Amino acid sequence: MKIQLSVLTRRWILGILAVLLALPVAFSPLGAQVTAAQGCIVRTDWPIYVIVRGDTLNKIAQRYGTTAGVLASANCLANINTIYAGQQLRVPPAPIVLTPVPQQPPPASSFNVRIQFQRFDNGFMFWRADNGEISVYIGQSYGTTVAYPSYTYGLLPDNPVNEATPYGHYRPAFGIGKVWGNFFSVRNGLGWATTPEVSFVTSVTRTGNGYFNFVLPDGRIVYVNPNRTWTTSGSPVPYPTAVPPSPTPGPSSTTTNASYQPYDGGFMIWEARTGNVVVFYNNGSALNATYTVYAASTYSRLPDNPVLDPVPDGRVRPAFGIGKVWGNYFEVRSNLGWALTPEQGFVATFISHSTSTQSETCFVLPDGRAINYVRLNNGVRYWLFTQVCE
């Protein structure tokens, strides 16, 4: 017996099917299709990899020391099994893990792994490139820790906290932002981020029976117990809490051609006398703003700016020596963002002072602002605006 459907009934059924087919899908850690998290943000701070014939997401993940689930989450892929030659994927920076990570490392085994690290008011967090796990360490020099595997946060919404970011702090983003924003216990225990997220290769040593230790970016060692408590081997490197002392008499002065370029997160200069490129980051209050010097010998033989991402509206693609540093050093690109204006040439006079505890150099930018950058004998570097160079 044939069932005759009315025109309205058939249209109703087709409409329901269309809605079901239009639902976005993603994949759980076991490979099943599930509804994708709304508002997924691609990790545009990661380098681009172009897929070639024969690639699979698992092969690419192994090559970059991570997992297919992490790549799918970072690229907002709707189907983990559907990729094609020529497609662009965002992959973790510096993909080579210096020593393979053993699944069950024997006692006293050591290995290196790349992490994305971020400090907070009361602790720190990091994301592991090899397995996508995010670890939370609450406390100053000791405290508790908890780990969040990628499947516990990968399908959660991006950081949902809409409160105003406190002055001198940062709003966590990407995977770290997901854990911070979606787990109240993490947010309540850590407070706000005090630095941007940075890339770092840490050394991990397992000493058996659940004990292990690893190195922080500031050189401290963190010791972790099987009961998931931790302690550290020292205090963080302190930043100065007062304006540096007045320069001592007898400064040296050098005048040379230079170039200046401002960015979303700071600025860069190139000086002709030494060929150095100096990166100045706006990463905190005046006394917490840091800088890094790249000597000509470290970047001159690198390729010209290799970043092929489309240039955002109102921004500029860096070139020449400044472009080499920006394009070849992920930490520079990640923290500065894009250039705001083309590179500008000017004549700079660098006035330098040295004391028993520090050395400092002052110069004036093309817009008339004077910059003083300081290096303490313990290795701490910072910069600040000053009234005049003397």
N, C-alpha and C positions, 0 to 999 in steps of 0.2 A: 504494500500500500504506500503510495507516494504522499508525502506531506507537503501541501502547498503553503508557502509563506507569503504573507502580504508584502507589498513594497516597503511599507513602514517598518515591518519586522526585520526584513533583510538589511535595510539601512541602519537600524539600531545595532544589529550584530556586527556589521562592518565598522561602525563607529567605535564599538568596544574594542575590537581587534586593533584598530589604529592606535588607540590610546595605549594599549599594552605594548605594542611594538615600539612606541616612541619613548618608553621609559628608559633612562640611562642605566647602564649596567657596569659593574666593576667585578673584581674577583676577590674572594676570600682567600686566606692563606692556604686552604685546601684545594683551590682551583674552581670552586663553584661560583656561578654568576650571582651577584647580589646587586641591590640598588646602589648606585654611586653616591658618594657624599656630595652634597650641593656646594657650590662655590669653590671647587678645587682649584688651587693655584700651582701652576707649573714652576719648578725650581729654575728660574731664569738666571740665577747666580752660578749655576753649574755650566761647564763647557758642553759644546754640542758634539755629538757623535752621529755620523751619517751611516745608516744601515746599508749593508751590502748583501748581495745574493748569498743565501746559505745561513745568514744570521738567524738566531732565535733569541728571545729575550733572556733565556737561561744562559746561553753562550756569552752574550754581552755582559750579563751580570757577573759571571765568573771572571771575565777578562778585566772587569773594573773592581773586583774584590767586594761585590755586594750580592744582593738577591734579586730575582725577578720581581718579587712583590714590592721591594723598595723602588725599583725602576718604574714599575707601573704606577705607584703612588706619586712619585716625583714628577711624572709626565702626564698624570691624569688620564691614563689609558683606559678606555672603556672595555677593551677585550685584550687580555694578556696573550692570546694566541694569534692575534692579527697585527702583524707588522709587515712592512714592505721595503724593498730596496729603494734607497733614495730618501727615506723618511728620516727626519732629524729627531734624535733623542737627547735629552739632558742626562749626563752621566756624572758621577762623583768626580771631583777634582783630584789630580795626582793619583791616577788609578792604581799604581803599582804598590802593593803591600810589600814592604821590604823583606819580610819573612812570612811564609805561609802560616796561617792561624790553625793550629791543630784542633781537631774536634774534642779530644780528651788529652790535653797536654800533660805529660808526666811531671812529677815533682821537680821543682826548680827549673822549669822550662821558661824560656823568654821568647817573645815575639814582638814585632812592631805592627801597629795598625793606625790608619788615618781616622781622625775623628773631627767632628764639627763641635767646637767648644764655646761655651758662653757662661760668663760669671753673673751672679745675682747678689742681691743684698745679703743673703744668708746662705751662701753655698754656690754650687755650679751644676751645670748639666752638660752632657755631650751625647752626640749621635755617632754610632759606629758605622763606618762605611762598609765593613765586611758582612754585617748581618742586619743592619738597620735598627738595632736595639738602641734605645735611649735610656741613659742612666741619670738618676737624680741624686745628688749628694747635698744633704741639708746640714748646715753647720759651718762654723768658721775654721777651726783647726781639728775638730772631731765631730761626729754626729752619726746619722743613719743614712742608708742608701737603699734605693729600690730601682729595679730595672723594668722597662716597659718594652717587650718585644714588638716588632713592627705590626703584627696582627692585632695588637690591643689598641693601637691608635690610628692605623693607616686609613680606616674608613670614617674616622671622626671628622667633624667640620674643622676647618682652619680656625686658628685662635679666635674664639668668639667674644673675648673680653673687649668691651668698647669704652672702658674708662679712659680718661685722659692720662697719658703717660707722664709720670712725675718728671720734673726738671732733672736733667743729667742722667736719665734712665732710658731704656730701650724697650720696645714692645716685641717680645719673642715671636718668631715667624717659623714657617715650614714645620718640620716634624717636632722640633723642640717647642715651637709655639702651640702645636696641637696638644701635646702633653701638658704644658703649662696652663693653657687656657681651658682645657676640658676636665682637669683633675684638680678639684679645689684644694686637696691636701698638699699638692705640689706647690700651687700658687701661694697658699697660706704659709707654707714652711719656708719658701725661698724668697718671697718678695719679688720686686721687679728686677729685670736685667740691668746690670751696670756697665756692660760692654757689648759691642756688636758680636755676632757669631763669627768665629774665626776657624780656619782650617789648621790642623796640627797633627803631626805624627808622634804618637806616644809609644813608649816602650813598656810592655806588660811582662811581669814575672810571676809565675805561679810557683808557690813553694810547697804545695801539697796540702791535703786535708781541708781544702776549701779556702786556704789563705792565698792572697795575691797582692801585688802592689803595682803601681804605675806612676808615670811622671807627668806632672802638670806643665803647662806652657811656661810658668814662672820658675821651673826647676825643682819645685817641691815634690816629694814622693808621698803618695797616698797609700796607706796600708789598710787592707780590707779583711775583716774577719768572717768566718763562716756564718755568724749570726747577723751579718749585714750591717755591722757597725764599722766605722772607719776612723782613722786618725792620720795626721800628717806630720811630716818631719820638720816643720818650721812655720813661720808666719809669712803671709804674702809680702812681696817686695813693696815697701811703702812708697807712696808718692809724697812729694814735699807738701806740707800743710801751710806754708807761708811763702810770700813772694821772695825769690832768690835775693841774696845780698847784693848791694851795689857793686858794680865792676871795680876791680882793682886798677890802679894806674898802670900806664904802659901798654895799652892795647895795640894789637897789630891790625893793619887795615889793608885790604886788597880790593881793587876795582876791576871788574870784568864784565863782559857781555853775559846776559842771562836770558832765560825764557820763563814765562809764568803762565799757568793755566788753572782756572778754578773748576771745581767739581761739586757735585751734590753733597759729598761728605768731606770736603776739605780742598786742598790745592796741591799742585806739584810745581817744582822749579827745576831748571837745568842751568848749571853754571859752566861757562866755557873754560875757565881756568883749570879745573880739575876734570871736567866731563861728568861730574856727579849729578845724579837725579835724586832730589830729596822729596819724599812724600810726607805731607803734613795732614794728619787725620783730625777731624772735628769729633773726637770720640769721648766727650765728657765735658766737665767744667774746664776752665782755663788751665788749671794746673794738672789736669789729667789728660790733656790733649797730647798725643804722642806723634813721633815722626820716625821715618826710616830712611837711611842713606843707601843708595845703590851706586856703587862705584862703576865707572865706565867699563872696567875689566869684567864685571859681572853680567852686563847686559849687551855690550857692543856687538857680540857675535850671535846674539839671539835673532830670530826672524823678526821682520817688521810686524807691527800689530796684527796678530793672527785672528782676532775676533771678527767674525762675519755676521754677527747678529745685526738686525736692522737697527739703525740709529733712531732712538725715540725723538718725537717732535720737540724742537727747541733745544736739542742736545747736539754735541759734536763728537766725532770719532777722533781720539788722540792719534798723533802721528810722530814721526822722527824718534829721537831718543826717549822722550816722554811716552810716546805710543808703545815703544818696545817694552818698557817697564810695565805700563798699564795692561798691555795685552798678554804678556807672558807670565805675570805674577798674579795668580788668582786672588791672593789676599789683598792686593792693592785694588784690583777691579771690584772685588766684593765690598770693600769698605768705602771706597770713594764714589762708586757709581759712575755715571757718564759725565763728560766735560760739559761745562755750561757755555764756554766761549772758545774760539780758536786760540791757539798758543800765541802769546804776545811777547815780543822781544823787548828788553830794556837793559840799561846799564845799572849794575848793582854794586854797591860798596859793602863788603863784608867786614865787620869790625869784631875781632875775636879777643876774648879775655880767658885767662886760666888762673885757677887758684889751687890750693892743695886738695880741694874736695870736688872740683868740677871745672868744666870748660864750657863756654857759651859763645854764641855767635849771633850778631844782630845785623839785619839789613832791612831796607825799605822796599815794599811792593810797589808796582806801578801806580796803584790807586792811593799811595801816600801812607798806608798803614805800616808801622814798624813791627817787625817780627823778631823775637828773641828765642832762640832754641838752645837747650841746655842738655849737657850730658854729665851725669854724676859719676863719680868714680866707681860706684857699685853697679854701673851699667844702665841705670834708669835714664830714659830720655823723655823730655817733654818740651812743649813750646807754648808761648803765650804772646799776646799783643802787648806792646810797651809804648810809652809816650814818645820816646826819641832814642836813637842809637848814639851812644857816647863812647 
